[in-house]
């Protein structure tokens, strides 16, 4: 059973030879390949080479085109701060929607128009070609709340929920329209699964999540699945109050950050939802020992049950000891 077959079998509830392994590696992968992170983020060929080398070295079941959340914003004309060996950052003072009225004039960029979105599509296509069906190829888009924060500024977005609910709905509708077009371009390029990153959603309570965020996440997830791709829902942070909604959104897998209890997620999301995570990528995976990593992932597996994909709580951080990451990988292959 190859990696792609293993992940798809887990999604479909079919038998697997061992637990699938899908850690998120970005800066770690760039470092393993000996490249600066700016090059990883701007040049799809560099990203692809680093992803494939890292997947081969550790036996991952997937490769991913994720690098940073600033691709859509860059193509929309937002201000981006660039660093030689760190991820690019969206400059909040230069956000696209400083004025709400600008939303009516905003047009979704062409994901094949030669910008940063196009570079990700090219990464997916090259990953598909290089892996030849052996590994799951993952594309990535921003979720509605995350994109709203990227376009509006996180603090302003949070007040918009109270001050102008109609604007929030218009903003999220724009985000979903744009991300569905971006997802389609990646699926047509060869993506098997699309990650939906919606970290900002962890900052709202369950009432706001259910009223404003969930309907648009659901529309995005349903739209991607209608394209024939699978969906990975990734909401960083403290999501325990959102578990019920996250379980109803229809994603094939749900990532759990280290502060989101696996046992509670299983209880709220039901026995069929595939869960992934959630050991602390810093205090356990990076600063622990191979023995403590193995014990922690074993406990996650115990709480999650058989519908489980091995992963850290979030990105594998740079400087993670190789023996610690290998312990994570070895657990997957042994269970």
C-alpha positions as CSV (number, residue, x, y, z in Angstrom):
1,X,0.0,0.0,0.0
2,X,1.6,3.3,-1.0
3,X,1.0,6.6,0.8
4,X,-1.7,7.9,-1.4
5,X,-3.6,4.6,-1.2
6,X,-3.2,4.5,2.6
7,X,-4.6,8.0,3.2
8,X,-7.5,7.4,0.8
9,X,-8.3,4.1,2.6
10,X,-8.4,5.9,5.9
11,X,-10.7,8.6,4.6
12,X,-13.0,5.9,3.2
13,X,-13.0,3.7,6.3
14,X,-11.2,0.9,4.5
15,X,-8.5,-1.2,6.1
16,X,-4.9,0.2,6.1
17,X,-1.6,-1.6,6.6
18,X,-0.6,1.1,9.1
19,X,-1.6,4.5,10.3
20,X,-1.2,7.2,7.7
21,X,1.5,9.9,8.4
22,X,0.8,13.5,7.4
23,X,3.0,16.0,9.3
24,X,3.0,19.6,8.1
25,X,6.6,20.6,7.3
26,X,7.5,24.0,5.8
27,X,10.5,25.6,7.5
28,X,11.7,22.2,8.6
29,X,11.6,21.0,5.0
30,X,13.4,24.1,3.7
31,X,16.1,23.6,6.3
32,X,16.5,19.9,5.4
33,X,17.0,20.9,1.8
34,X,19.5,23.7,2.7
35,X,17.5,26.5,1.2
36,X,16.4,29.9,2.6
37,X,12.7,30.1,3.4
38,X,12.1,33.1,1.1
39,X,13.2,30.9,-1.8
40,X,10.9,28.1,-0.6
41,X,7.9,30.5,-0.5
42,X,8.5,32.2,-3.9
43,X,9.8,29.4,-6.1
44,X,7.6,26.3,-6.5
45,X,10.6,24.2,-7.8
46,X,12.4,24.8,-4.5
47,X,9.3,23.9,-2.5
48,X,8.7,20.8,-4.5
49,X,12.3,19.6,-4.1
50,X,12.3,20.2,-0.3
51,X,8.9,18.5,0.1
52,X,9.9,15.4,-1.8
53,X,13.3,15.0,-0.1
54,X,11.7,15.3,3.3
55,X,8.9,12.9,2.5
56,X,11.4,10.4,1.2
57,X,13.7,10.8,4.2
58,X,11.0,10.3,6.8
59,X,8.5,8.1,5.0
60,X,5.6,10.6,4.9
61,X,2.4,9.6,3.0
62,X,1.9,13.0,1.5
63,X,3.6,16.1,0.1
64,X,2.1,19.6,0.4
65,X,2.2,22.9,-1.4
66,X,1.5,24.9,1.8
67,X,4.1,27.6,2.6
68,X,2.4,30.7,4.0
69,X,-1.1,32.5,4.1
70,X,0.0,35.5,2.0
71,X,-0.5,34.1,-1.5
72,X,-4.1,35.3,-2.1
73,X,-3.4,38.6,-0.4
74,X,-0.4,39.3,-2.5
75,X,-2.4,38.7,-5.7
76,X,-5.1,41.1,-4.4
77,X,-2.5,43.8,-3.9
78,X,-2.0,43.6,-0.2
79,X,1.3,44.7,1.4
80,X,3.6,41.8,2.2
81,X,6.8,42.0,4.4
82,X,9.5,39.7,3.1
83,X,12.3,38.1,5.1
84,X,15.3,36.1,3.9
85,X,14.7,33.0,6.1
86,X,11.3,33.4,7.6
87,X,7.8,33.2,6.2
88,X,6.4,36.4,4.6
89,X,4.0,38.4,6.7
90,X,0.8,40.3,5.8
91,X,1.3,44.0,6.9
92,X,-1.8,44.9,8.8
93,X,-1.4,48.6,8.2
94,X,-1.5,47.9,4.5
95,X,-4.5,45.5,4.4
96,X,-6.6,45.4,1.2
97,X,-9.8,46.3,2.9
98,X,-8.9,49.3,5.1
99,X,-12.2,50.7,4.0
100,X,-15.2,48.3,3.9
101,X,-16.5,50.0,0.8
102,X,-13.5,48.6,-1.2
103,X,-15.0,45.1,-1.0
104,X,-17.6,46.1,-3.6
105,X,-14.8,46.9,-6.1
106,X,-12.6,43.9,-5.2
107,X,-12.3,41.2,-7.9
108,X,-10.9,37.7,-7.2
109,X,-7.5,37.3,-8.8
110,X,-7.0,34.7,-11.6
111,X,-5.2,31.7,-9.9
112,X,-3.5,31.1,-13.2
113,X,-2.5,34.7,-13.7
114,X,1.2,34.5,-13.0
115,X,1.1,35.6,-9.3
116,X,1.7,33.8,-6.1
117,X,-1.5,31.7,-6.4
118,X,-0.3,30.5,-9.8
119,X,3.1,29.5,-8.2
120,X,1.2,27.2,-5.8
121,X,-0.8,25.7,-8.6
122,X,2.6,25.0,-10.4
123,X,3.8,23.4,-7.2
124,X,0.9,21.0,-7.1
125,X,1.4,20.1,-10.7
126,X,5.0,19.4,-10.2
127,X,4.4,17.4,-7.0
128,X,1.9,15.3,-8.9
129,X,4.3,14.6,-11.7
130,X,7.3,13.9,-9.4
131,X,5.3,11.6,-7.0
132,X,3.6,9.6,-9.8
133,X,0.6,8.6,-7.7
134,X,2.7,7.2,-4.8
135,X,2.0,10.0,-2.3
136,X,-1.0,12.1,-1.5
137,X,-0.6,15.5,-3.1
138,X,-2.0,18.4,-1.0
139,X,-3.0,21.8,-2.1
140,X,-4.0,24.6,0.2
141,X,-6.5,27.5,0.5
142,X,-7.4,30.0,3.3
143,X,-10.7,29.5,5.1
144,X,-13.3,32.3,5.2
145,X,-12.4,33.6,8.7
146,X,-8.6,33.5,8.0
147,X,-9.0,35.3,4.7
148,X,-11.3,37.9,6.3
149,X,-8.6,38.6,8.8
150,X,-6.0,38.7,6.1
151,X,-8.0,41.3,4.1
152,X,-9.4,43.3,7.0
153,X,-6.9,42.9,9.9
154,X,-7.6,40.5,12.7
155,X,-8.6,43.1,15.3
156,X,-10.9,45.0,12.9
157,X,-12.5,41.7,11.8
158,X,-13.4,40.8,15.3
159,X,-15.2,44.1,15.8
160,X,-16.9,43.7,12.5
161,X,-18.8,40.7,13.8
162,X,-20.6,43.0,16.1
163,X,-20.6,46.3,14.2
164,X,-21.6,45.1,10.7
165,X,-22.8,41.5,10.4
166,X,-24.0,42.1,6.8
167,X,-20.4,43.1,5.8
168,X,-19.0,40.0,7.4
169,X,-21.3,37.8,5.3
170,X,-20.4,39.7,2.1
171,X,-16.7,39.4,3.0
172,X,-16.9,35.7,3.7
173,X,-18.9,35.1,0.5
174,X,-16.1,36.8,-1.5
175,X,-13.5,34.7,0.3
176,X,-15.3,31.5,-0.5
177,X,-15.8,32.4,-4.2
178,X,-12.1,33.2,-4.5
179,X,-10.9,30.1,-2.7
180,X,-13.2,27.8,-4.6
181,X,-11.6,29.1,-7.9
182,X,-8.1,28.7,-6.3
183,X,-9.0,25.2,-5.1
184,X,-10.3,24.2,-8.5
185,X,-7.1,25.3,-10.2
186,X,-5.1,23.1,-7.8
187,X,-7.4,20.1,-8.2
188,X,-7.1,20.4,-11.9
189,X,-3.3,20.5,-11.5
190,X,-3.4,17.2,-9.6
191,X,-4.2,17.9,-5.9
192,X,-5.8,14.9,-4.2
193,X,-6.6,16.8,-1.0
194,X,-7.0,20.5,-0.3
195,X,-6.1,21.9,3.1
196,X,-8.4,24.6,4.4
197,X,-6.5,26.8,6.9
198,X,-8.9,28.8,9.1
199,X,-6.8,29.7,12.1
200,X,-8.6,33.0,12.9
201,X,-11.8,30.9,13.6
202,X,-10.2,29.7,16.8
203,X,-10.5,33.3,18.2
204,X,-14.3,33.4,18.0
205,X,-16.8,31.8,20.4
206,X,-19.2,29.0,19.4
207,X,-22.2,31.4,18.7
208,X,-20.2,33.5,16.2
209,X,-18.7,30.4,14.7
210,X,-22.0,28.8,14.1
211,X,-23.7,31.9,12.8
212,X,-21.0,33.5,10.7
213,X,-18.1,31.1,10.1
214,X,-19.5,27.6,9.8
215,X,-21.9,28.2,6.9
216,X,-19.0,29.5,4.8
217,X,-16.6,26.8,5.8
218,X,-19.3,24.3,4.9
219,X,-19.9,25.9,1.5
220,X,-16.1,25.8,0.8
221,X,-15.7,22.2,1.9
222,X,-18.7,21.1,0.0
223,X,-17.5,22.9,-3.1
224,X,-14.1,21.3,-3.0
225,X,-15.5,17.8,-2.4
226,X,-17.8,18.4,-5.4
227,X,-14.6,18.8,-7.5
228,X,-13.6,15.3,-6.6
229,X,-10.9,16.3,-4.0
230,X,-10.8,15.5,-0.3
231,X,-10.5,18.2,2.4
232,X,-8.3,18.7,5.4
233,X,-9.7,21.2,7.9
234,X,-6.9,22.9,9.8
235,X,-7.8,25.4,12.5
236,X,-4.9,26.2,14.8
237,X,-5.5,27.2,18.4
238,X,-8.0,26.4,21.1
239,X,-10.9,24.9,19.2
240,X,-12.6,22.8,21.8
241,X,-15.7,25.0,21.9
242,X,-16.0,24.6,18.2
243,X,-15.7,20.8,18.0
244,X,-19.3,20.1,17.2
245,X,-19.4,22.4,14.3
246,X,-16.0,21.3,13.0
247,X,-17.3,17.8,13.0
248,X,-20.4,18.7,10.9
249,X,-18.5,20.7,8.3
250,X,-17.9,17.5,6.3
251,X,-14.0,17.5,6.0
252,X,-12.4,14.2,5.4
253,X,-9.9,14.9,8.2
254,X,-9.8,17.5,11.0
255,X,-6.4,18.6,12.4
256,X,-6.3,19.2,16.2
257,X,-3.8,21.7,17.6
258,X,-2.0,20.7,20.8
259,X,-4.4,22.6,23.1
260,X,-7.5,20.9,21.5
261,X,-8.1,17.7,23.5
262,X,-8.4,14.6,21.2
263,X,-10.8,12.7,23.5
264,X,-13.2,15.6,23.6
265,X,-13.0,16.0,19.8
266,X,-13.8,12.4,19.3
267,X,-16.8,12.7,21.6
268,X,-18.1,15.8,19.9
269,X,-17.4,14.8,16.3
270,X,-18.4,11.2,16.5
271,X,-16.7,7.9,15.6
272,X,-16.4,8.3,11.9
273,X,-14.6,11.6,11.7
274,X,-10.9,11.2,10.8
275,X,-8.8,13.1,13.4
276,X,-5.2,14.2,13.2
277,X,-2.8,15.5,15.8
278,X,-2.3,16.7,18.5
279,X,1.1,16.5,20.3
280,X,2.7,19.9,21.1
281,X,5.1,20.6,18.2
282,X,7.4,22.6,20.5
283,X,7.4,21.2,24.0
284,X,7.0,17.6,23.0
285,X,8.1,17.0,19.4
286,X,11.0,19.6,19.4
287,X,12.1,19.6,23.0
288,X,11.2,16.1,24.1
289,X,12.9,12.8,23.6
290,X,12.0,9.9,21.2
291,X,10.5,8.1,24.1
292,X,8.3,11.0,25.2
293,X,7.2,11.6,21.6
294,X,6.2,8.0,21.2
295,X,4.3,8.0,24.4
296,X,2.5,11.2,23.5
297,X,1.4,10.1,20.1
298,X,0.3,6.7,21.5
299,X,-2.0,8.6,23.9
300,X,-3.4,10.7,21.0
301,X,-4.0,7.5,19.1
302,X,-5.7,5.9,22.1
303,X,-8.1,8.8,22.5
304,X,-8.8,9.1,18.8
305,X,-9.3,5.5,18.1
306,X,-8.8,3.8,14.7
307,X,-10.0,6.7,12.5
308,X,-6.7,8.6,13.0
309,X,-3.8,10.1,11.0
310,X,-0.4,10.7,12.8
311,X,0.5,14.3,12.9
312,X,1.8,16.9,15.3
313,X,-0.5,19.6,16.7
314,X,0.6,22.0,14.0
315,X,3.7,22.6,11.8
316,X,6.8,20.6,12.6
317,X,9.1,23.4,13.8
318,X,12.6,24.0,12.5
319,X,15.3,22.6,14.7
320,X,13.1,19.6,15.6
321,X,15.6,16.8,16.4
322,X,15.6,14.2,13.6
323,X,15.4,11.3,16.1
324,X,12.2,12.8,17.6
325,X,10.5,13.2,14.2
326,X,11.6,9.6,13.3
327,X,9.9,8.4,16.6
328,X,6.7,10.0,15.4
329,X,7.1,8.3,12.0
330,X,8.0,4.9,13.4
331,X,4.9,4.9,15.6
332,X,2.7,5.3,12.5
333,X,4.5,2.5,10.7
334,X,4.2,0.2,13.7
335,X,0.4,0.6,14.3
